[in-house]
Amino acid sequence: QVQLVESGGGLVQPGGSLRLSCAASRIISSLYVMGWYRQAPGKSRELVATISSRGMTNYADSVKGRFTISRDNAKDTVYLQMNSLTPEDTAVYYCNLVDFASMYWGQGTQVTVSS
């Protein structure tokens, strides 16, 4: 069983920054993709960013240049640095892991961007 735990969400003003963390409860497969999705009220869940076990990254167009995904393999942890936040970034952010066998989701962490 794999558990993903997100942290770092909160309330921030427009133009501010937050850093989200996602830690896996156990050692994961050598080949995997971890990433972040978000779901705003009344909207579908959408991909934000992913990073593979080889370090390849992928970003949604809406966050390119503002968000950075990174990893710490020793800790089985993925981070999402979010800069220049706008109210449109307000959502519940979910950590995701995909390996050869399964897909896992975290419980979500709320990010609210408001003045």
N, C-alpha and C positions, 0 to 999 in steps of 0.2 A: 504494500500500500504506500502510495506517495501522497504527501500533503504539501500544498503550496500555501504559504502565508505571506500576504501583502502587508506593507506598512508604509507610512509616510504621507498619507493623504491628509487633507485638512482644508482650511479656508485661507485663501490668499487673494490679494488685490490684483486687479488687472496690471499686467506688466511684471508681476512677480514670478517667483520660481518655487518649485517643489521638486523633491527627489523621492521617487517611489522605490521600494525594495521588495523583492520576492525571493523567499528562501525555501528551498526544497528540503523535506524532512529526512531524506536519505540520498545516498549516492545514486545518480541517474545514469542512464545508458551513455556510452561514449559518443553515439550519434543521436542528436536531438535538435529540436528547435524550441526555444523559449521566447515568449513575447508578451506583449500587453495588448489587451482589447479594452474598449470602453463602451458604455451604454448610457446615453443621456435619457432623461424622462421622455417617454413617448416615441423613442427612436430605437432602431435595431442596434444590436451590438456590432461594433466595427473594429477592424484591426487598426492598431496604432503603430506598432513597431515589432520586429522580430530580430532575433540573433541566433545563428546556428552554432553548433559545437565547433565549427571551423572558423567562427568569427565573422561570417557574412551577415550583413544587416540589411533590413528592409524597412521602409517608412511609408506611412500614408502621406499623400501629397499635402494634406492639411497641416502636417506637423514638421515637414522637412525644414531644416534650418533652425528649428526651435527646440526640438526634442532630441535627445541622444540616448540610445540604449547601449548598455555595457554589461559585462559579466565578470564574476569572480568565480572561476571554476573550482578553486580550492574550497569555497564555501557553498557551492551549488546555489549561487545567488545571482539574480539579474536585477539591474537597476534601470530606472527611467528618469533621466534628468530633464525636467520640463522648465523651459525658460520662456519669457515673453508671453505669459499666459493671458488668455482672453476668456470672457464669459462663455464662449462657444466650447471651451475645453471642459466645462463643468460636466461631470459624469461620474459614474462608478467605474473604476478602473480594475480590470481583472487580469491576473497573471495566468499564463497558459503554458503548458509544456506538452510537446508531442515527441514521442520516440517511436521505435519500430513497432511497438505493441499497443500503445494506449495514448489517450489524450487526457490531461488533467487540468483542472481549474482551481484557482484560489477562490476565497470567499468574497473578494472585492474590497476596495477601499474608496471612500468618497473623496472626490476632489471638487471643491466649490470655488469658483473664481468670481468675486463680487466686490464692489466697492461699498 
